[in-house]
Amino acid sequence: MEKQWHPDPEPIETNDQATIWVGTAAWAIALVALLIFQPAPEHQWWVWTCVAGIVGGLFGIWFVRRFRRS
């Protein structure tokens, strides 16, 4: 049985900035929670994971805005 060729579907338009902002806000909320309820010493890396998520999100916002201007 031979497979029939179908054209690729059109890409879905999404709001990339809103998606990145929601993810960055989630990391920020997690960071605030961890700063209020201090994790055990062996889990201090959780705080830095949240910081990295926030920094990555801010970089993503900058990148998407720069990419859209081009």
C-alpha positions in Angstrom: 0.0 0.0 0.0 1.5 3.3 -1.1 1.3 6.4 1.2 -0.3 9.4 -0.3 1.5 12.7 -0.1 -0.3 15.5 1.7 1.0 19.1 1.9 2.2 20.3 5.3 -0.4 22.2 7.3 0.0 25.9 7.8 1.8 26.8 11.1 -0.5 27.9 13.9 -0.2 31.5 14.9 0.6 31.8 18.6 1.3 34.6 21.0 4.9 33.6 21.9 5.4 36.5 24.3 2.4 35.7 26.4 3.6 32.1 26.6 7.1 33.1 27.7 5.6 35.6 30.2 3.4 33.0 31.8 6.4 30.6 32.2 8.6 33.3 33.6 5.9 34.3 36.1 5.5 30.7 37.2 9.3 30.5 37.9 9.0 33.8 39.8 6.2 32.5 41.9 8.1 29.4 42.7 11.1 31.5 43.7 9.1 33.6 46.0 7.6 30.5 47.6 11.0 29.0 48.1 12.3 32.2 49.6 9.4 32.2 52.1 9.5 28.4 52.9 13.2 27.8 52.9 14.0 24.3 51.5 16.4 21.9 53.3 20.1 22.7 52.7 20.4 19.8 50.3 17.7 21.4 48.1 19.1 24.9 47.9 19.7 24.2 44.2 15.9 24.6 43.7 16.3 28.3 44.3 18.9 28.6 41.6 16.8 26.6 39.2 14.1 29.2 39.6 16.6 32.0 39.1 17.8 30.3 35.9 14.2 29.9 34.7 13.5 33.6 35.2 16.7 34.6 33.5 15.9 32.3 30.6 12.4 33.7 30.3 13.7 37.2 30.2 16.2 36.3 27.5 13.3 34.6 25.6 11.2 37.7 25.7 14.2 39.8 24.5 14.9 37.3 21.7 11.3 37.0 20.5 10.9 40.8 20.4 14.2 41.1 18.5 13.2 38.3 16.1 9.8 39.9 15.3 11.4 43.3 14.5 13.5 41.6 11.8 
